[in-house]
């Protein structure tokens, strides 16, 4: 399931939310393959009221494996 619709009140007063599971290439993927999750909260009329973006442990472990831990590589 690359996209999941969750019915019920949301933390910001919405009536339902949609979670999108995205990999490092920007493709929609299964939750266990995601590096980023976008959660969109909507009113019952379909109006977007909040969008939250989060990152999974998978993206941080990949960054550490590549040496991108914020201390060794600078721009």
C-alpha positions as CSV (number, residue, x, y, z in Angstrom):
1,X,0.0,0.0,0.0
2,X,1.7,3.2,-1.2
3,X,-1.1,5.5,-0.1
4,X,-3.3,5.1,2.9
5,X,-6.5,6.9,3.8
6,X,-7.3,7.1,7.5
7,X,-10.8,8.1,8.6
8,X,-11.4,9.8,11.9
9,X,-10.5,13.1,13.5
10,X,-6.9,14.3,13.0
11,X,-4.6,16.2,15.4
12,X,-5.3,19.5,13.6
13,X,-9.0,19.2,13.4
14,X,-9.4,17.4,10.1
15,X,-11.9,14.6,9.4
16,X,-9.5,12.2,7.6
17,X,-5.9,12.0,6.6
18,X,-3.9,10.5,3.7
19,X,-0.4,9.1,4.3
20,X,1.9,8.8,1.3
21,X,5.0,6.6,1.5
22,X,7.9,7.7,-0.6
23,X,11.4,6.4,-1.3
24,X,14.6,8.4,-1.9
25,X,13.8,8.6,-5.7
26,X,10.4,10.2,-5.0
27,X,8.4,7.1,-6.0
28,X,5.4,5.9,-4.0
29,X,6.3,2.7,-2.2
30,X,5.2,0.3,0.5
31,X,5.6,1.6,4.0
32,X,8.6,-0.6,4.9
33,X,10.4,0.7,1.8
34,X,9.8,4.4,2.5
35,X,12.4,7.0,3.5
36,X,9.8,9.8,3.7
37,X,6.2,9.9,4.8
38,X,3.8,12.8,3.9
39,X,0.6,13.0,6.0
40,X,-2.1,15.3,4.7
41,X,-5.1,16.2,6.8
42,X,-8.4,17.2,5.2
43,X,-11.8,18.5,6.2
44,X,-14.9,16.4,5.3
45,X,-15.3,18.7,2.2
46,X,-11.8,17.7,1.0
47,X,-10.0,21.0,1.9
48,X,-6.4,20.4,2.9
49,X,-5.7,21.9,6.3
50,X,-2.3,20.5,7.3
51,X,0.6,18.7,5.6
52,X,3.3,17.0,7.7
53,X,6.5,15.5,6.3
54,X,8.6,13.0,8.3
55,X,11.6,10.9,7.6
56,X,12.1,7.2,8.5
57,X,15.0,5.5,10.1
58,X,15.8,4.1,6.7
59,X,17.0,7.4,5.3
60,X,19.2,8.1,8.3
61,X,20.8,4.7,8.3
62,X,21.5,5.1,4.5
63,X,23.0,8.5,5.1
64,X,25.3,7.2,7.8
65,X,26.4,4.3,5.5
66,X,27.4,6.9,2.9
67,X,29.2,9.0,5.4
68,X,26.7,11.8,5.4
69,X,26.4,12.3,9.1
70,X,26.8,16.0,9.1
71,X,30.3,16.2,10.5
72,X,32.6,14.8,7.8
73,X,31.0,16.2,4.7
74,X,30.5,19.9,4.2
75,X,29.6,22.0,1.3
